[in-house]
Every structure is written in structure tokens, then in C-alpha cells.
């Protein structure tokens, strides 16, 4: 869920296909890490 929101936000902010592709790759490559890090940071 978090990754989705971030992707949409970045996509809307940086209307760049290349950037979107890179972000998508990064999120797809480390989806668990991203979510885990975010949750840890928040302290849930």
C-alpha cells in the first residue's frame, strides 16, 4: 500500500517515463525492504 502511494505521488510529481520506470524497478526489486523500513521508521 505504501509503495503504491509513493509511486503515484512520484509519478504525478515527476511526469517522466524514465523516472517512473526506475522507481517501479526499485519498488519491485525491494518491496519488502521499502515497507519494512517505512514501518520501522514510523515505529509501528
Biopython code that builds the backbone (N, CA, C, O; Angstrom):
import numpy as np
from Bio.PDB.StructureBuilder import StructureBuilder

atoms = [
    (1, "UNK", "N", (0.840, -1.200, 0.000)),
    (1, "UNK", "CA", (0.000, 0.000, 0.000)),
    (1, "UNK", "C", (0.881, 1.259, 0.000)),
    (1, "UNK", "O", (0.677, 2.180, -0.791)),
    (2, "UNK", "N", (1.835, 1.270, 0.882)),
    (2, "UNK", "CA", (2.722, 2.441, 0.983)),
    (2, "UNK", "C", (3.444, 2.672, -0.331)),
    (2, "UNK", "O", (3.514, 3.791, -0.839)),
    (3, "UNK", "N", (3.987, 1.572, -0.875)),
    (3, "UNK", "CA", (4.747, 1.691, -2.125)),
    (3, "UNK", "C", (3.844, 2.267, -3.216)),
    (3, "UNK", "O", (4.282, 3.096, -4.013)),
    (4, "UNK", "N", (2.584, 1.826, -3.250)),
    (4, "UNK", "CA", (1.646, 2.296, -4.275)),
    (4, "UNK", "C", (1.467, 3.813, -4.163)),
    (4, "UNK", "O", (1.548, 4.536, -5.157)),
    (5, "UNK", "N", (1.227, 4.270, -2.961)),
    (5, "UNK", "CA", (1.016, 5.707, -2.743)),
    (5, "UNK", "C", (2.250, 6.481, -3.177)),
    (5, "UNK", "O", (2.153, 7.507, -3.849)),
    (6, "UNK", "N", (3.407, 5.973, -2.782)),
    (6, "UNK", "CA", (4.660, 6.655, -3.131)),
    (6, "UNK", "C", (4.823, 6.693, -4.648)),
    (6, "UNK", "O", (5.214, 7.711, -5.218)),
    (7, "UNK", "N", (4.520, 5.576, -5.284)),
    (7, "UNK", "CA", (4.682, 5.511, -6.743)),
    (7, "UNK", "C", (3.781, 6.553, -7.404)),
    (7, "UNK", "O", (4.217, 7.281, -8.296)),
    (8, "UNK", "N", (2.546, 6.621, -6.972)),
    (8, "UNK", "CA", (1.596, 7.574, -7.565)),
    (8, "UNK", "C", (2.083, 9.004, -7.334)),
    (8, "UNK", "O", (2.063, 9.828, -8.249)),
    (9, "UNK", "N", (2.515, 9.292, -6.116)),
    (9, "UNK", "CA", (2.987, 10.638, -5.782)),
    (9, "UNK", "C", (4.168, 11.029, -6.662)),
    (9, "UNK", "O", (4.184, 12.103, -7.262)),
    (10, "UNK", "N", (5.149, 10.147, -6.728)),
    (10, "UNK", "CA", (6.337, 10.442, -7.535)),
    (10, "UNK", "C", (5.957, 10.563, -9.000)),
    (10, "UNK", "O", (6.435, 11.448, -9.709)),
    (11, "UNK", "N", (5.091, 9.661, -9.445)),
    (11, "UNK", "CA", (4.680, 9.667, -10.855)),
    (11, "UNK", "C", (4.038, 11.010, -11.198)),
    (11, "UNK", "O", (4.306, 11.588, -12.250)),
    (12, "UNK", "N", (3.200, 11.488, -10.307)),
    (12, "UNK", "CA", (2.499, 12.751, -10.560)),
    (12, "UNK", "C", (3.472, 13.925, -10.470)),
    (12, "UNK", "O", (3.360, 14.901, -11.212)),
    (13, "UNK", "N", (4.420, 13.813, -9.556)),
    (13, "UNK", "CA", (5.362, 14.910, -9.365)),
    (13, "UNK", "C", (6.389, 14.941, -10.499)),
    (13, "UNK", "O", (6.680, 15.996, -11.063)),
    (14, "UNK", "N", (6.924, 13.778, -10.814)),
    (14, "UNK", "CA", (7.930, 13.703, -11.882)),
    (14, "UNK", "C", (7.318, 13.005, -13.095)),
    (14, "UNK", "O", (7.480, 11.799, -13.283)),
    (15, "UNK", "N", (6.623, 13.777, -13.901)),
    (15, "UNK", "CA", (5.997, 13.175, -15.089)),
    (15, "UNK", "C", (7.073, 12.737, -16.076)),
    (15, "UNK", "O", (7.156, 13.250, -17.192)),
    (16, "UNK", "N", (7.883, 11.796, -15.654)),
    (16, "UNK", "CA", (8.962, 11.305, -16.507)),
    (16, "UNK", "C", (8.880, 9.789, -16.615)),
    (16, "UNK", "O", (8.876, 9.088, -15.604)),
    (17, "UNK", "N", (8.816, 9.294, -17.826)),
    (17, "UNK", "CA", (8.724, 7.843, -18.010)),
    (17, "UNK", "C", (9.954, 7.146, -17.454)),
    (17, "UNK", "O", (9.855, 6.125, -16.772)),
    (18, "UNK", "N", (11.111, 7.711, -17.753)),
    (18, "UNK", "CA", (12.356, 7.089, -17.282)),
    (18, "UNK", "C", (12.355, 7.012, -15.758)),
    (18, "UNK", "O", (12.671, 5.972, -15.181)),
    (19, "UNK", "N", (12.003, 8.108, -15.121)),
    (19, "UNK", "CA", (12.000, 8.138, -13.653)),
    (19, "UNK", "C", (10.981, 7.135, -13.114)),
    (19, "UNK", "O", (11.255, 6.400, -12.166)),
    (20, "UNK", "N", (9.812, 7.120, -13.730)),
    (20, "UNK", "CA", (8.770, 6.209, -13.282)),
    (20, "UNK", "C", (9.251, 4.765, -13.403)),
    (20, "UNK", "O", (9.040, 3.941, -12.513)),
    (21, "UNK", "N", (9.899, 4.486, -14.525)),
    (21, "UNK", "CA", (10.388, 3.121, -14.757)),
    (21, "UNK", "C", (11.409, 2.744, -13.681)),
    (21, "UNK", "O", (11.368, 1.647, -13.123)),
    (22, "UNK", "N", (12.304, 3.653, -13.409)),
    (22, "UNK", "CA", (13.341, 3.387, -12.394)),
    (22, "UNK", "C", (12.695, 3.166, -11.031)),
    (22, "UNK", "O", (13.057, 2.236, -10.310)),
    (23, "UNK", "N", (11.747, 4.013, -10.685)),
    (23, "UNK", "CA", (11.078, 3.884, -9.383)),
    (23, "UNK", "C", (10.351, 2.550, -9.300)),
    (23, "UNK", "O", (10.386, 1.863, -8.279)),
    (24, "UNK", "N", (9.679, 2.196, -10.421)),
    (24, "UNK", "CA", (8.938, 0.938, -10.471)),
    (24, "UNK", "C", (9.903, -0.226, -10.240)),
    (24, "UNK", "O", (9.619, -1.144, -9.471)),
    (25, "UNK", "N", (11.028, -0.169, -10.910)),
    (25, "UNK", "CA", (12.040, -1.237, -10.778)),
    (25, "UNK", "C", (12.511, -1.308, -9.329)),
    (25, "UNK", "O", (12.603, -2.394, -8.757)),
    (26, "UNK", "N", (12.801, -0.181, -8.749)),
    (26, "UNK", "CA", (13.283, -0.140, -7.367)),
    (26, "UNK", "C", (12.230, -0.713, -6.408)),
    (26, "UNK", "O", (12.549, -1.525, -5.539)),
    (27, "UNK", "N", (11.011, -0.294, -6.573)),
    (27, "UNK", "CA", (9.935, -0.758, -5.692)),
    (27, "UNK", "C", (9.705, -2.258, -5.890)),
    (27, "UNK", "O", (9.476, -2.993, -4.929)),
    (28, "UNK", "N", (9.769, -2.699, -7.136)),
    (28, "UNK", "CA", (9.531, -4.121, -7.431)),
    (28, "UNK", "C", (10.706, -4.966, -6.930)),
    (28, "UNK", "O", (10.540, -6.115, -6.518)),
    (29, "UNK", "N", (11.888, -4.366, -6.978)),
    (29, "UNK", "CA", (13.076, -5.111, -6.548)),
    (29, "UNK", "C", (13.107, -5.267, -5.033)),
    (29, "UNK", "O", (13.431, -6.341, -4.526)),
    (30, "UNK", "N", (12.774, -4.207, -4.310)),
    (30, "UNK", "CA", (12.810, -4.272, -2.854)),
    (30, "UNK", "C", (11.486, -3.774, -2.258)),
    (30, "UNK", "O", (11.457, -2.746, -1.582)),
    (31, "UNK", "N", (10.390, -4.505, -2.510)),
    (31, "UNK", "CA", (9.088, -4.109, -1.961)),
    (31, "UNK", "C", (9.031, -4.340, -0.448)),
    (31, "UNK", "O", (8.528, -3.506, 0.305)),
    (32, "UNK", "N", (9.554, -5.479, -0.027)),
    (32, "UNK", "CA", (9.546, -5.806, 1.409)),
    (32, "UNK", "C", (10.406, -4.807, 2.174)),
    (32, "UNK", "O", (10.008, -4.286, 3.216)),
    (33, "UNK", "N", (11.587, -4.554, 1.636)),
    (33, "UNK", "CA", (12.514, -3.638, 2.304)),
    (33, "UNK", "C", (11.848, -2.270, 2.477)),
    (33, "UNK", "O", (11.897, -1.675, 3.554)),
    (34, "UNK", "N", (11.233, -1.787, 1.414)),
    (34, "UNK", "CA", (10.610, -0.465, 1.470)),
    (34, "UNK", "C", (9.554, -0.412, 2.568)),
    (34, "UNK", "O", (9.576, 0.469, 3.427)),
    (35, "UNK", "N", (8.634, -1.364, 2.524)),
    (35, "UNK", "CA", (7.562, -1.384, 3.523)),
    (35, "UNK", "C", (8.118, -1.563, 4.925)),
    (35, "UNK", "O", (7.691, -0.898, 5.869)),
    (36, "UNK", "N", (9.078, -2.470, 5.046)),
    (36, "UNK", "CA", (9.657, -2.744, 6.361)),
    (36, "UNK", "C", (10.313, -1.482, 6.913)),
    (36, "UNK", "O", (10.123, -1.121, 8.074)),
    (37, "UNK", "N", (11.072, -0.835, 6.073)),
    (37, "UNK", "CA", (11.792, 0.371, 6.507)),
    (37, "UNK", "C", (10.784, 1.437, 6.955)),
    (37, "UNK", "O", (10.954, 2.073, 7.995)),
    (38, "UNK", "N", (9.753, 1.613, 6.164)),
    (38, "UNK", "CA", (8.751, 2.637, 6.476)),
    (38, "UNK", "C", (8.095, 2.304, 7.836)),
    (38, "UNK", "O", (7.977, 3.167, 8.706)),
    (39, "UNK", "N", (7.682, 1.065, 7.995)),
    (39, "UNK", "CA", (7.026, 0.668, 9.243)),
    (39, "UNK", "C", (7.975, 0.866, 10.424)),
    (39, "UNK", "O", (7.588, 1.369, 11.479)),
    (40, "UNK", "N", (9.211, 0.462, 10.218)),
    (40, "UNK", "CA", (10.204, 0.590, 11.294)),
    (40, "UNK", "C", (10.392, 2.065, 11.641)),
    (40, "UNK", "O", (10.449, 2.445, 12.810)),
    (41, "UNK", "N", (10.485, 2.880, 10.598)),
    (41, "UNK", "CA", (10.711, 4.308, 10.823)),
    (41, "UNK", "C", (9.562, 4.904, 11.647)),
    (41, "UNK", "O", (9.779, 5.689, 12.571)),
    (42, "UNK", "N", (8.352, 4.513, 11.291)),
    (42, "UNK", "CA", (7.181, 5.033, 11.994)),
    (42, "UNK", "C", (7.157, 4.500, 13.428)),
    (42, "UNK", "O", (6.745, 5.191, 14.360)),
    (43, "UNK", "N", (7.610, 3.254, 13.580)),
    (43, "UNK", "CA", (7.638, 2.661, 14.921)),
    (43, "UNK", "C", (6.352, 1.931, 15.222)),
    (43, "UNK", "O", (5.884, 1.921, 16.361)),
    (44, "UNK", "N", (5.775, 1.312, 14.192)),
    (44, "UNK", "CA", (4.516, 0.594, 14.389)),
    (44, "UNK", "C", (4.813, -0.766, 15.013)),
    (44, "UNK", "O", (3.893, -1.543, 15.268)),
]
sb = StructureBuilder()
sb.init_structure("model")
sb.init_model(0)
sb.init_chain("A")
sb.init_seg("    ")
for serial, (resi, resn, name, xyz) in enumerate(atoms, 1):
    if name == "N":
        sb.init_residue(resn, " ", resi, " ")
    sb.init_atom(name, np.array(xyz, "f"), 0.0, 1.0, " ", f" {name:<3s}", serial, name[0])
structure = sb.get_structure()
